[in-house]
Amino acid sequence: MWKKICRWFLYKHLGWTKEVTEGFPDKYIICFAPHTSNWDFMMGKLYAWAEDIDSNFLMKKEWFFWPMGVIFRHMGGIPVWRSKHTSMTDNLAREAMSRDSFHLCITPEGTRSLNPEWKKGFYFIALKAHLPILLYGVDYEKKLIKCTRTIIPTGDVEKDMREIKLYFKDFKGRHPELFTIGDI
């Protein structure tokens, strides 16, 4: 019932469409961009509920206050302490390797602000755990959610990140002025 409500709301009421050609293996990372607004989280969760996709996500720890922390954890949220130098990528890669299924969605910009230097943590998790990276773009101008590319990390970080960034170059975020793929 929840899936039908979400599908109706996203596709009929809000008028969004999807162009998705990539399937879901048992383990994967979703690279979701552009991330220019808090609405991106809601669009991503609405899409996931509509399509019955179960995925964890990373979010800065400041959002995990009472009662939001309980809600975000229930939805699959994993708090990130940006000020601490932890081995989160190593821990998540180990976790992925130890499970039969692992689904994690990450926004590579790491912020809603303009950031030409994308975070590479998602890439290193995928590389260490031998996971595919599904490239999911959200385009507010076209009202389109698109995933037509999967990247298998090769270890050539610069080459792979260039491919990833180029995939997202034409997507328009909710605030397009806050999105850049930087110099590639």
N, C-alpha and C positions, 0 to 999 in steps of 0.2 A: 504493500500500500504506500509506504514512504517513498519508494522508488518511483511509483507512478505520479505521485504529487510533485516530486522534484523534477521529473521529466516534463510534466505539463508546465510547471512554473518556469523552468529554464528555456524550453524550446517553444512553447506556445505563448505563454504570457509575456516573457521577456524578449522573445524573438531571436534567440541565439541558435546557431547551427554548429555542427561538428564536421570535421574532416579528419577521420582517424583511420589509418591503414595499418598501424602497428598493433600487434597482439601483446598479451601480457604473459611472460614466462613466470615461473614460480618465484624467481628473485629478480628484482630490478630497482633502479633508481629512476625517478622522474625528475628531469631538469625542467622546471616550470618558469617561464619568463614571458613578457616583462613583468616585473614586480614594482609598481609605481604607486600603489594605493592599498589601504587595508581591505578594500573591496575585492582585491585579487584572492585573498584567503576565502572569502565567502563564495566567490565564483568557482574557485577550485573545489571547495567542499560540496557545493551544490551540484557541480558536474560529477564529482565522485559518487555522490548519493544517487544521482539520476542514472548513472551507468554501472552502479553496484561495484565500485572500485574501492578496495580497502587499502589504505596507505597511511603510514605514519608521516609526520612532518616535523621539521625543526622550526623553533620559534624562540626569539630572545626571552630570557628568563623573566624579564620585567612584566611580561603578560601573564605570568603564572601566579597572580595574586588571588586571594579569596574573593568571590567564588569562581572566577574565570579559570584558575589553575585546575580545579577539579573538572570543569567542562572541557578544557583543552586536552587534558590527559586522557579523558574518556574518548575524545575524538581522535586520539592517536598522537597528540603533541609530545614532543621531546624538548625540554628547555635547554637553551644554549647559554652558557656563561661566557660572554665575549671577553671579559676582563681577565679570566683565568686562562693560563696556558695549559690546556688539557690535551690529551691525545684522543679527542673525540672521533677523529677519522679512523684511527686504529681500533678503538673500541667498537665503533659501528661496523667496521669491516669484519672484525672477529665475530660479532653478533650475527652478521649476515651469513658468514661461513658456517656457523654452528646450527643454523635453522634450516628447516625444509622449505620455508617460504620467508621472503623478506621484501617489503615494499616501502620505499622511502621517497618522499617528494621534497625537493630542495629548490629554493630560488637562488640562482647563482650570483645575483648581484649582492645578496646578503643584506640589503637595505632597500627602502622605498625611495631613497634619495638618488640623485644622479651619481653613478659609480662606473667609470670606465674599466676599473680593475676588478673584474669578477673574482669571486672566491672560487677556489679550486677543490675545496673539501669533498664535494659530491663526486668529482672526478677521481680523487684518490681513494675514496671508499669503494667506488666501482672497480678501479684498477686492482686494489689489494684483494677484493673479494670475488673478482672475476664476474662482475655483474654488467649487464647491458644498461645503457642510459637511454631512456625514452625521452625524446625532445617534445615537450608540450608547450605550445604557444597560445596565448590568449590575445585576441585582437578586438579591442573595444570598438574601433571604427567599423569593422565588418561584422561585429558580433559573432566571432568565429573562434572556436576552440579547435586547434589543429595539432595532430601528431602523425607525421608522415616519415619520420626518420628515427632510427635507433643507431646509437654509436656504441661500438665495442672499443673500450680504451686500449690503445696500442702501447702506451708508455711514452710516446712522443707527445708530451703535454702541450707544447706550443701548437703543433699541427692539429691535434684533436680539439683543443680549445678554439682554434681559428674556425674549424668546421662547425663547431657548436654555435659560436657567436654568429657566423654567417647565416645559419638556419633562422635565427631570430631577428635578423636585421630589418625585415619589413613589417614586423608586428608593431601595432600601435597600442601602448598601454592606456590605462584610464587617464593618466597624465603623461602624454607622449614626450613632453619636454624633460621628464625625469628618467628617460631610458636612453642608454647608449651601449653599443657593443665595443666602444673604445677604438683605439688604433689597432688594426690587425694586419 
